[in-house]
Amino acid sequence: MVDLGLMPYAPACELQREVAEARKANAIPDVLLFCEHPHVITLGRNGKREHLRANDRLLAQMQVEFHATDRGGDITYHGPGQVVGYPILDLAEHRRDIRWYVEQLEETMIRATRDFGIQAHRVAGKHGIWVGSANGTAAAEEKLAALGVHLSRWVTSHGFAYNVSTDLRYFDLIVPCGIPDARATSLERILDGKVETAEAKARLSTHFADVFGYSLTSVSRGEIEAKLGSGRRVVTEAVAAVV
C-alpha cells in the first residue's frame, strides 16, 4: 500500500495536474494517489456557494481552508482520518464512459466497506456510497464516502473521499454534497470503535486493483519526479503506479 500522508489541498491539486499532463502525453502509466488533507472545504464546478454554511471568519477560526475546484459534484469536506484517492487513469485504455468509471469507484468502496462487515450501497440520483442510519431508524441513509471527478481528454483526476476516523462535526459547516438532509458518517462511527486509516487504504487499494484489473506497483518519489520531468521536488512521499 502507498501512503502520501497528510498533504495540503493546493499542492495535491498541482501534483494531480502534473501527473495528468504526463499521462496525456503517455509518458507514464495510470497512477493512483492516496493522501489525507488538513481541514479543507472544496466546491465543485457545479456547486453552489450558499451550500457553505460558515463565513470566512469562522473558517479562519477553525483553520479550515476553502477552495473552488474543477471537479464534478457540489461541496464537501476533507480532513484528517479521511482517505482521499486520486486515480489518474486514461479511460481511452479502459472504457470511454464516465458513468461506468464513477460506478467502478463506488464498487471499489462498497467492497472495501464490506471487508469491515458493513453493507454499503448506492442511492439513485446521488453519487458516493451510503449506509443505513447508525441509530437504526428508517429515516435515514448516511453518506460514508463522496466522489467528484474531472476528465480531460479522457484522463481522470480528483476522485473519492472515504470517511474512516473523520471528525464529522466539520460537515456541519456545509450542506454535504448540496443535499439538505444528507448526513455524513464514518467507519468508526458505524462500528463504534477504532479503525486505522492504513487498514482502510489497504482494503481500498486491493479492491481498486480487482475492480479495474490491475496489479499495483510502488513507485518512489524520485522515480515519479524523474518521469514527470518537473525539475523540482514534488511534495509527496510516494505514488502508486498502476501497471
GIZIDA-V669542 format. One record per pair of residues at least 12 apart in sequence whose ideal C-beta (glycine too) atoms are under 10 Angstrom apart, sorted by the first residue. I is the first residue (numbers start at 0). J is the second residue. If there is no record, write none. Layout:
i=[I/I]
j=[J/J]
This chain:
i=[0/0/0/0/0/0/0/0/0/0/0/0/0/0/1/1/1/1/1/1/1/1/1/1/1/1/1/1/1/1/2/2/2/2/2/2/2/2/2/2/2/2/3/3/3/3/3/3/3/3/3/3/3/3/3/3/4/4/4/4/4/4/5/5/5/5/5/5/6/6/6/6/6/6/6/6/6/6/7/7/7/7/7/7/8/8/8/8/8/8/8/8/8/8/8/8/8/9/9/9/9/9/10/10/10/10/10/11/11/11/11/11/11/11/11/11/11/11/12/12/12/12/12/12/12/12/13/13/13/14/14/14/14/14/14/14/14/14/14/14/14/14/15/15/15/15/15/15/15/15/15/15/15/16/16/16/16/17/17/17/17/17/17/17/17/17/18/18/18/18/18/18/18/18/18/18/18/18/18/19/19/19/19/19/19/19/19/19/19/19/19/20/20/20/20/20/21/21/21/21/21/21/21/22/22/22/22/22/22/22/22/22/23/23/23/23/23/23/24/24/25/25/26/26/26/27/27/27/27/27/27/27/27/27/27/28/28/28/28/28/28/28/28/28/28/28/29/29/29/29/29/29/29/29/29/29/29/29/29/29/29/30/30/30/30/30/30/30/30/30/30/30/30/31/31/31/31/31/31/31/31/31/31/31/31/31/31/31/31/31/32/32/32/32/32/32/32/32/32/32/32/32/33/33/33/33/33/33/33/33/33/33/33/33/33/33/33/34/34/34/34/34/34/34/34/34/34/35/35/35/35/35/35/35/35/35/35/35/35/36/36/36/36/36/36/36/36/36/37/37/37/37/37/37/38/38/38/38/38/38/38/38/38/38/38/38/39/39/39/39/39/39/39/39/39/39/39/40/40/40/40/40/40/40/40/40/40/40/40/40/40/40/40/41/41/41/41/41/41/41/41/41/41/41/41/41/41/41/41/42/42/42/42/42/42/42/42/42/42/42/42/43/43/43/43/43/43/43/43/43/43/43/43/43/43/43/44/44/44/44/44/44/44/44/44/45/45/45/45/45/45/46/46/46/46/46/46/46/46/46/46/46/46/46/47/47/47/47/48/48/48/49/49/49/50/50/50/50/50/50/50/50/50/50/51/51/51/51/51/52/52/52/52/52/52/53/53/53/53/53/57/58/61/61/61/63/63/63/63/63/64/65/65/68/68/68/68/69/69/69/69/69/70/70/70/70/70/70/70/70/71/71/71/71/71/71/71/71/71/72/72/72/72/72/72/72/72/72/72/73/73/73/73/73/73/73/73/73/74/74/74/74/74/74/74/74/75/75/75/75/75/75/75/75/75/75/75/75/76/76/76/76/76/76/76/76/76/76/76/76/76/76/77/77/77/77/77/78/78/78/78/78/78/78/78/78/79/79/79/79/79/79/80/80/80/80/80/80/80/80/80/80/80/80/80/81/81/81/81/81/81/81/81/81/81/81/81/81/81/82/82/82/82/82/82/82/82/82/82/82/82/82/82/82/82/82/82/83/83/83/83/83/83/84/84/84/84/84/84/84/84/84/84/84/84/84/84/84/85/85/85/85/85/85/85/86/86/86/86/86/86/86/86/86/86/86/86/86/86/87/87/87/87/87/87/87/87/88/88/88/88/88/88/88/88/88/88/88/88/89/89/89/89/90/90/90/90/90/91/91/91/92/93/93/93/93/94/95/95/96/97/97/97/97/100/100/100/100/100/100/101/101/101/101/101/101/101/101/102/102/102/103/103/103/104/104/104/104/104/104/104/104/104/104/104/104/104/105/105/105/105/105/105/105/105/105/105/105/106/106/106/106/106/106/106/107/107/107/107/107/107/107/107/107/107/107/107/107/107/107/108/108/108/108/108/108/108/108/108/108/108/108/108/108/108/109/109/109/109/109/109/109/110/110/110/110/110/110/110/111/111/111/111/111/111/111/111/111/111/111/111/111/111/112/112/112/112/112/112/112/112/112/112/112/113/113/114/114/114/114/114/114/114/115/115/115/115/115/115/115/115/116/116/117/117/117/117/117/117/117/118/118/119/119/119/119/119/119/120/120/122/122/122/122/124/125/125/125/125/125/125/126/126/126/126/126/126/126/126/127/127/127/127/127/127/127/127/127/127/127/127/127/127/128/128/128/128/128/128/128/129/129/129/129/129/129/129/130/130/130/130/130/130/130/131/131/132/132/132/133/133/133/133/133/133/133/138/138/139/139/139/139/140/140/140/140/140/141/141/141/141/141/141/141/141/141/141/142/142/142/142/142/142/142/142/142/143/143/143/143/143/143/143/143/143/143/143/144/144/144/144/144/144/144/144/144/144/145/145/145/145/145/145/145/145/145/146/146/146/146/146/147/147/147/159/159/160/161/161/161/161/161/161/161/162/162/162/162/162/162/162/162/162/163/163/163/163/163/163/163/163/163/163/163/164/164/164/164/164/164/164/164/164/165/165/165/165/165/165/165/166/167/167/167/167/167/167/168/169/170/170/170/171/186/186/200/204/204/207/207/208/208/211/212/213/213/213/213/214/214/215/215/215/215/216/216/216/216/217/217/217/217/218/218/218/218/218/218/219/219/219/220/220/220/220/220/220/220/221/222/222/222/223/223/223/223/223/224/226/226]
j=[33/197/198/199/200/201/202/203/204/205/215/217/237/239/31/32/33/34/200/204/215/216/217/218/235/236/237/238/239/240/33/34/35/82/196/197/200/201/204/236/237/239/32/33/34/35/83/85/200/220/234/235/236/237/238/239/33/34/35/235/236/237/34/35/36/37/78/79/32/33/34/35/36/37/83/234/235/236/34/36/37/39/64/234/34/36/37/38/39/40/41/64/65/66/68/77/83/36/39/64/66/234/34/36/233/234/235/32/34/35/36/39/77/83/85/157/234/235/41/66/68/69/70/85/156/157/229/233/234/30/32/34/85/87/156/223/227/229/233/234/235/238/30/32/70/85/86/87/149/155/156/157/158/69/87/151/156/87/223/224/226/227/228/229/231/233/30/32/85/87/154/156/223/226/227/229/233/238/240/85/87/88/89/149/150/151/152/154/155/156/157/87/151/154/227/229/87/154/223/226/227/228/229/87/88/89/151/152/153/154/155/156/87/89/151/152/153/154/154/228/89/92/226/227/228/87/89/218/222/223/226/227/238/240/242/87/88/89/92/213/216/218/226/240/241/242/86/87/88/89/90/92/93/154/155/211/213/239/240/241/242/85/86/87/88/218/223/226/238/239/240/241/242/84/85/86/87/88/158/203/204/207/208/211/213/215/238/239/240/241/83/84/85/86/87/156/158/223/235/237/238/239/82/83/84/85/86/158/196/199/200/203/204/207/237/238/239/77/81/82/83/84/85/200/235/236/237/77/78/79/80/81/82/83/160/163/165/196/200/64/66/76/77/78/79/81/83/160/62/63/64/77/78/79/58/61/62/63/64/76/77/78/79/166/169/172/58/62/63/64/65/66/75/76/77/78/169/52/53/58/63/64/65/66/74/75/76/77/78/169/170/172/173/64/65/66/67/68/70/72/73/74/75/76/77/147/157/160/173/65/66/67/68/70/72/73/74/75/147/173/177/67/68/69/70/71/72/73/74/75/147/148/149/157/176/177/67/68/69/70/71/72/73/147/149/70/71/72/73/147/177/67/68/70/71/72/73/74/75/147/173/174/176/177/73/74/174/177/65/67/74/74/174/177/73/74/75/173/174/175/176/177/178/179/65/74/172/173/174/74/170/171/172/173/174/65/169/171/172/173/172/172/168/169/172/76/77/78/169/172/77/172/173/147/149/156/157/147/149/151/156/157/146/147/148/149/150/156/157/158/97/101/126/146/147/148/149/150/157/126/127/145/146/147/148/149/157/176/177/126/145/147/173/174/175/176/177/178/145/147/172/173/174/175/176/177/127/142/145/146/147/160/170/173/175/176/177/183/145/160/162/165/166/167/168/169/170/171/172/173/175/183/145/160/162/165/169/160/162/164/165/166/167/168/169/170/163/164/165/166/169/196/162/163/164/165/166/167/185/186/187/194/195/196/199/144/145/160/161/162/163/164/165/166/169/183/185/196/199/108/111/144/159/160/161/162/163/164/165/186/196/197/199/200/202/203/204/145/157/158/159/160/161/104/107/108/144/146/157/158/159/160/161/200/203/204/207/239/148/155/156/157/158/159/238/100/103/104/107/148/155/156/157/158/159/207/211/239/241/154/155/156/157/158/238/240/241/100/103/148/150/153/154/155/156/158/211/213/241/152/153/154/155/150/152/153/154/155/152/153/154/153/153/155/211/212/153/150/153/153/148/150/153/155/146/148/150/153/155/211/121/126/127/146/147/148/155/159/121/126/210/207/210/211/126/127/128/144/146/148/155/158/159/203/207/210/211/119/120/121/126/127/128/129/144/146/159/210/121/128/206/207/209/210/211/128/144/146/159/161/202/203/204/205/206/207/208/209/210/211/127/128/143/144/145/146/159/160/161/199/202/203/206/207/210/121/128/129/143/144/206/210/202/203/205/206/207/209/210/128/144/161/186/198/199/200/201/202/203/204/205/206/207/128/130/143/144/161/186/189/199/202/203/206/202/206/198/199/201/202/203/205/206/163/186/189/190/194/198/199/202/189/190/130/131/143/184/186/189/190/130/131/131/141/142/143/144/189/140/143/140/142/178/181/178/140/142/145/176/178/181/142/144/145/146/147/148/159/176/142/143/144/145/146/147/159/160/161/175/176/178/181/183/142/143/144/145/146/159/161/141/142/143/144/181/182/184/142/143/144/184/186/188/189/184/189/182/184/189/182/184/185/188/189/190/191/180/182/180/181/182/184/178/180/181/182/184/162/167/175/181/182/183/184/185/188/189/162/170/175/176/178/181/182/183/184/160/161/162/163/165/183/184/185/186/188/189/159/160/161/162/163/183/184/185/186/203/158/159/160/161/162/175/176/181/183/158/159/160/161/176/159/160/176/203/207/183/185/186/196/199/200/202/203/183/184/185/186/187/188/189/194/199/185/186/187/194/195/196/197/198/199/200/203/185/186/187/188/193/194/195/196/199/183/184/185/186/187/188/196/185/182/183/184/185/187/188/183/183/182/183/184/183/198/199/239/239/241/239/241/239/241/241/241/239/240/241/242/241/242/239/240/241/242/239/240/241/242/237/238/239/240/237/238/239/240/241/242/236/237/238/232/233/234/235/236/237/238/233/237/238/240/235/237/238/239/240/238/238/240]
